[in-house]
Amino acid sequence: MKLLHLLGTALTATVAIAAPAAEKSKRVKNFQFFGVNESGAEFGQGKLPGVYNTDYTFPNTATIDTLISEGMNTFRIPILMERIAQGSMTASLNTQYLSQLTATVNHITGKGAYAIIDPHNFGRYNGAIITSTSNFGTFWRNLATPFKSNSRVIFDTNNEYHDMDESLVVNLNQAAINAIRAAGATSQYIFVEGNSYTGAWTWTQYNTAMVSLTDPQNKIIYEMHQYLDSDGSGTSATCVSSTIGQERLVAATQWLKANGKKAILGEFAGGVNSQCESAVRGMLQYMAANKDVWTGGLWWGAGPWWGNYIFGFEPTSGPAYSAYNPILTSLF
């Protein structure tokens, strides 16, 4: 979700890591990963570091439990780099924010689901483009270390890099991969994101160099995002057509197959109307038909502070929850 929309909507509206219980593991039928983004900890981006439960919050574990009971198994937790590493990217992790993040992560993984840690920073720190791969690596080594023993944690290098040199985006992703593995986190998947808001529909225009990324554990998943409004920004409840979802994934799917890569649709959504519902259903059906390269998808978004946000999926009051939950559960 692009920063401007996220900010506007938000205005209206010593740590031990628990090992997951293997016997509780959740697995959806068509996809390896399926769930929602759980917003809150990235809210209040204009107020740093901010006050808990005034400027930002963390997800409601009770509603996460509801979604797990309905079959979802993956939850992406957006956070802010400036809150967890205050003052500089290489700072020690803030104990309060880390403790709150860890409690959420442990709850999710303790249920056998996956928790994605997502620095929701658009390739920036304090508003400036991140250019130091060394500092970025230090940040990731610090962040990965507390979670290195939890195999159901997934590390998402950064949300929606944009308006950056393609080689820098590639190098930042590789620095994150290297640092995560150097921290001793060797069992986790790593989600990498591309330039131009990591859009699936523009992937082959802006992100072909991402093919060069390497991981000694071979657990890279390419995270793409796709909205279905006219400019692909996810700021409108109007979808271009009833077939636009599938259409916007075709080129990226071909790229994945040609290069032997796997992807996840880390953000997607549509308005509560029949055209968007058809477009989302068709997109997910297309992904299921190509599940050799598409590992799953995550709706944007859930979280306790969205209120009447057009894509709100917080059980049970979110506008999109009642409309889309039957569609999603029939497909994942």
C-alpha positions as CSV (number, residue, x, y, z in Angstrom):
1,M,0.0,0.0,0.0
2,K,1.4,3.3,-1.0
3,L,2.6,5.6,1.8
4,L,0.3,8.5,1.1
5,H,-2.9,6.4,1.4
6,L,-1.7,4.6,4.4
7,L,-1.0,7.8,6.3
8,G,-4.3,9.3,5.3
9,T,-6.3,6.3,6.4
10,A,-4.4,6.0,9.7
11,L,-5.2,9.5,10.6
12,T,-8.9,8.6,10.5
13,A,-8.9,5.9,12.1
14,T,14.7,-9.3,27.5
15,V,12.9,-11.3,24.8
16,A,12.3,-15.0,24.5
17,I,11.1,-16.5,21.2
18,A,8.6,-19.3,21.4
19,A,9.1,-22.2,19.1
20,P,6.0,-23.1,17.1
21,A,3.9,-26.1,17.8
22,A,4.4,-28.4,14.9
23,E,1.2,-30.4,15.5
24,K,-0.8,-27.2,15.1
25,S,0.6,-26.3,11.7
26,K,-1.9,-24.7,9.3
27,R,-1.8,-25.4,5.6
28,V,-4.2,-24.1,3.0
29,K,-5.2,-26.4,0.2
30,N,-4.2,-24.4,-2.9
31,F,-1.3,-22.4,-1.5
32,Q,1.5,-22.6,0.9
33,F,0.8,-19.2,2.4
34,F,-2.5,-17.4,2.6
35,G,-3.7,-14.7,5.0
36,V,-3.8,-11.0,5.6
37,N,-1.6,-8.0,6.4
38,E,-2.1,-7.0,10.1
39,S,-1.6,-3.2,10.3
40,G,-1.2,-1.0,13.4
41,A,2.5,-1.0,14.3
42,E,3.4,1.1,11.2
43,F,0.7,3.7,11.8
44,G,1.5,7.3,12.9
45,Q,4.5,7.6,10.6
46,G,4.6,11.3,11.1
47,K,5.0,10.8,14.9
48,L,8.3,9.1,15.7
49,P,9.0,7.2,17.8
50,G,5.4,7.7,18.8
51,V,3.3,6.6,21.8
52,Y,1.8,3.1,22.0
53,N,-2.0,3.0,21.6
54,T,-2.0,6.7,20.7
55,D,0.1,6.9,17.5
56,Y,0.4,3.2,16.8
57,T,-0.8,-0.2,18.1
58,F,-0.3,-3.9,17.5
59,P,-2.7,-6.4,16.0
60,N,-5.5,-7.9,18.0
61,T,-4.6,-11.5,18.6
62,A,-8.2,-12.5,19.1
63,T,-9.1,-11.5,15.6
64,I,-6.0,-13.3,14.3
65,D,-7.3,-16.4,16.1
66,T,-10.6,-16.0,14.2
67,L,-8.8,-15.9,10.9
68,I,-6.7,-18.9,11.8
69,S,-9.9,-20.8,12.7
70,E,-11.2,-20.0,9.2
71,G,-8.1,-21.5,7.6
72,M,-5.6,-18.6,7.2
73,N,-2.0,-19.5,8.0
74,T,0.1,-16.4,7.2
75,F,0.1,-12.9,8.8
76,R,2.3,-10.0,7.7
77,I,3.1,-7.5,10.4
78,P,4.2,-4.1,9.2
79,I,6.6,-2.2,11.5
80,L,8.6,0.9,11.2
81,M,12.4,0.8,11.2
82,E,12.6,4.2,13.0
83,R,10.7,2.7,15.9
84,I,12.6,-0.5,16.3
85,A,16.0,1.0,15.6
86,Q,15.6,4.5,17.0
87,G,18.1,7.3,16.1
88,S,19.9,5.4,13.4
89,M,19.5,2.3,11.3
90,T,22.3,0.6,13.1
91,A,21.0,1.3,16.6
92,S,20.3,-1.5,19.1
93,L,16.7,-2.6,18.9
94,N,14.2,-0.7,21.1
95,T,13.2,-3.1,23.9
96,Q,9.5,-2.0,24.2
97,Y,8.7,-2.1,20.5
98,L,10.6,-5.4,20.1
99,S,8.8,-6.9,23.0
100,Q,5.4,-5.9,21.5
101,L,6.4,-7.3,18.1
102,T,7.7,-10.5,19.7
103,A,4.5,-11.1,21.6
104,T,2.5,-10.8,18.4
105,V,4.9,-13.1,16.5
106,N,5.0,-15.7,19.2
107,H,1.2,-15.8,19.3
108,I,0.9,-16.4,15.6
109,T,3.7,-18.9,15.3
110,G,2.5,-20.7,18.5
111,K,-0.7,-21.4,16.6
112,G,1.3,-23.0,13.8
113,A,0.9,-20.1,11.4
114,Y,3.6,-17.9,9.8
115,A,4.4,-14.4,11.0
116,I,6.1,-12.1,8.4
117,I,8.1,-9.3,9.8
118,D,7.8,-6.4,7.4
119,P,9.8,-3.1,7.8
120,H,7.2,-0.9,6.1
121,N,9.6,1.8,5.0
122,F,9.5,2.0,1.2
123,G,13.3,1.7,1.0
124,R,13.7,4.7,3.2
125,Y,14.8,5.6,6.8
126,N,13.7,8.9,8.2
127,G,12.4,9.8,4.8
128,A,15.7,9.4,3.0
129,I,16.5,6.7,0.5
130,I,18.6,3.9,2.1
131,T,21.9,3.9,0.2
132,S,24.2,2.1,2.6
133,T,24.0,-1.7,2.1
134,S,26.3,-2.0,5.2
135,N,24.0,-0.2,7.5
136,F,21.0,-2.0,6.0
137,G,22.8,-5.3,6.7
138,T,23.5,-4.3,10.3
139,F,19.8,-3.5,10.8
140,W,18.8,-6.8,9.4
141,R,21.3,-8.8,11.4
142,N,20.1,-7.1,14.6
143,L,16.4,-7.8,13.7
144,A,16.9,-11.4,12.6
145,T,18.9,-12.4,15.6
146,P,16.1,-12.6,18.2
147,F,14.0,-14.7,15.8
148,K,16.6,-16.9,14.4
149,S,15.3,-20.1,16.2
150,N,11.7,-19.7,15.0
151,S,11.3,-21.3,11.7
152,R,7.8,-19.9,11.2
153,V,9.0,-16.4,11.1
154,I,9.5,-14.9,7.6
155,F,11.6,-11.9,6.9
156,D,10.4,-9.3,4.4
157,T,13.3,-7.1,3.4
158,N,11.4,-3.9,3.0
159,N,8.0,-2.7,1.8
160,E,7.6,-1.3,-1.7
161,Y,10.9,0.1,-2.7
162,H,10.2,2.9,-5.2
163,D,11.8,5.6,-7.3
164,M,15.2,4.1,-6.7
165,D,18.0,2.8,-8.9
166,E,17.3,-0.8,-9.8
167,S,20.8,-1.9,-8.9
168,L,20.4,-0.3,-5.4
169,V,17.2,-2.2,-4.8
170,V,18.9,-5.5,-5.8
171,N,21.9,-4.7,-3.6
172,L,19.8,-3.9,-0.6
173,N,17.8,-7.1,-0.9
174,Q,21.0,-9.1,-1.2
175,A,22.5,-7.3,1.8
176,A,19.4,-8.2,3.8
177,I,19.6,-11.9,2.8
178,N,23.3,-12.1,3.7
179,A,22.8,-10.4,7.1
180,I,19.8,-12.6,8.0
181,R,21.8,-15.8,7.3
182,A,24.9,-14.3,9.1
183,A,22.7,-13.8,12.1
184,G,22.1,-17.6,12.3
185,A,18.6,-17.4,10.9
186,T,18.9,-20.2,8.4
187,S,15.5,-22.0,8.4
188,Q,13.3,-19.0,7.6
189,Y,11.9,-17.9,4.2
190,I,13.0,-14.5,3.0
191,F,10.6,-12.4,1.0
192,V,12.3,-9.9,-1.4
193,E,10.5,-6.9,-2.8
194,G,11.2,-4.9,-6.0
195,N,11.2,-1.4,-7.2
196,S,8.1,0.6,-8.4
197,Y,6.1,-0.5,-5.4
198,T,6.9,-4.1,-6.2
199,G,4.0,-4.2,-8.6
200,A,3.3,-7.5,-10.3
201,W,2.0,-5.7,-13.4
202,T,5.2,-3.7,-13.9
203,W,7.6,-6.4,-12.6
204,T,9.1,-7.2,-16.0
205,Q,9.6,-3.5,-16.7
206,Y,11.5,-2.5,-13.5
207,N,12.7,-5.6,-11.7
208,T,14.3,-8.1,-14.0
209,A,17.7,-7.7,-12.3
210,M,16.1,-9.2,-9.2
211,V,16.7,-12.6,-10.8
212,S,20.4,-12.4,-9.6
213,L,19.6,-12.6,-5.9
214,T,21.1,-15.6,-4.1
215,D,20.5,-17.4,-0.8
216,P,22.6,-20.3,0.5
217,Q,19.4,-21.8,1.9
218,N,17.4,-21.4,-1.3
219,K,14.4,-19.9,0.5
220,I,13.8,-16.7,-1.5
221,I,10.2,-15.8,-2.3
222,Y,9.6,-12.8,-4.6
223,E,6.9,-10.7,-3.0
224,M,4.8,-8.7,-5.5
225,H,1.8,-6.5,-4.8
226,Q,-1.2,-6.0,-7.0
227,Y,-4.2,-3.6,-6.8
228,L,-6.9,-3.5,-9.4
229,D,-7.8,0.2,-9.7
230,S,-6.8,2.2,-12.7
231,D,-3.4,3.3,-11.5
232,G,-2.7,0.1,-9.4
233,S,-2.3,2.2,-6.2
234,G,-5.0,0.6,-4.2
235,T,-6.6,4.0,-3.4
236,S,-10.0,3.3,-5.1
237,A,-12.7,0.8,-4.6
238,T,-13.3,0.7,-8.4
239,C,-11.7,-2.1,-10.4
240,V,-10.8,-1.6,-14.1
241,S,-12.7,-4.7,-15.2
242,S,-13.9,-8.1,-13.9
243,T,-10.8,-9.8,-15.5
244,I,-8.1,-7.2,-14.6
245,G,-6.7,-9.3,-11.7
246,Q,-5.6,-12.2,-13.9
247,E,-4.5,-9.9,-16.6
248,R,-2.1,-8.0,-14.4
249,L,-0.4,-11.2,-13.3
250,V,0.3,-12.8,-16.7
251,A,3.7,-11.2,-17.4
252,A,5.1,-11.7,-13.9
253,T,3.9,-15.3,-14.0
254,Q,5.8,-15.9,-17.3
255,W,8.9,-14.3,-15.8
256,L,8.7,-16.6,-12.7
257,K,8.3,-19.7,-14.8
258,A,11.1,-18.7,-17.2
259,N,13.5,-18.1,-14.3
260,G,12.5,-20.9,-12.0
261,K,11.4,-18.5,-9.2
262,K,8.5,-18.5,-6.8
263,A,6.4,-15.5,-5.7
264,I,3.7,-14.5,-3.2
265,L,1.1,-11.7,-3.8
266,G,2.0,-9.9,-0.5
267,E,-0.7,-7.3,-0.9
268,F,-3.9,-7.4,-2.9
269,A,-7.5,-6.1,-2.5
270,G,-10.6,-5.0,-4.3
271,G,-13.6,-2.9,-3.5
272,V,-16.9,-4.3,-2.2
273,N,-18.7,-4.6,-5.5
274,S,-19.5,-7.3,-8.0
275,Q,-16.9,-6.2,-10.5
276,C,-14.0,-6.3,-8.0
277,E,-15.2,-9.5,-6.5
278,S,-15.1,-11.2,-9.9
279,A,-11.7,-9.7,-10.6
280,V,-10.2,-10.9,-7.3
281,R,-11.8,-14.4,-7.7
282,G,-10.4,-14.7,-11.2
283,M,-6.9,-13.5,-10.0
284,L,-6.8,-16.1,-7.3
285,Q,-8.0,-18.9,-9.6
286,Y,-5.3,-18.0,-12.0
287,M,-2.7,-18.1,-9.2
288,A,-4.0,-21.5,-8.1
289,A,-3.7,-22.7,-11.7
290,N,-0.1,-21.6,-11.6
291,K,0.7,-22.7,-8.1
292,D,4.1,-24.0,-9.3
293,V,5.2,-20.4,-9.1
294,W,2.6,-18.6,-6.9
295,T,2.9,-19.7,-3.3
296,G,-0.1,-17.7,-2.0
297,G,-1.5,-14.2,-1.2
298,L,-2.2,-11.8,1.6
299,W,-5.2,-9.4,1.7
300,W,-4.5,-5.8,2.5
301,G,-5.6,-5.4,5.2
302,A,-6.7,-6.2,8.6
303,G,-5.9,-4.5,11.9
304,P,-7.8,-2.9,14.8
305,W,-7.6,0.7,13.7
306,W,-8.8,0.6,10.1
307,G,-12.4,1.5,10.9
308,N,-14.5,1.7,7.8
309,Y,-11.5,1.6,5.4
310,I,-12.6,0.3,2.0
311,F,-10.4,-2.8,2.1
312,G,-10.7,-3.4,5.9
313,F,-10.7,-7.1,6.8
314,E,-10.8,-7.0,10.5
315,P,-13.3,-9.6,11.8
316,T,-16.1,-9.1,11.9
317,S,-16.8,-5.4,11.3
318,G,-14.3,-4.7,8.4
319,P,-16.2,-3.7,5.2
320,A,-14.4,-6.2,3.1
321,Y,-14.5,-9.1,5.6
322,S,-18.1,-10.1,5.1
323,A,-17.9,-9.6,1.3
324,Y,-14.6,-11.3,0.6
325,N,-14.1,-13.9,3.3
326,P,-16.4,-16.4,1.6
327,I,-14.5,-15.9,-1.7
328,L,-11.1,-16.2,-0.1
329,T,-11.9,-19.2,2.0
330,S,-13.3,-21.1,-1.0
331,L,-10.1,-20.6,-3.0
332,F,-7.2,-20.8,-0.6
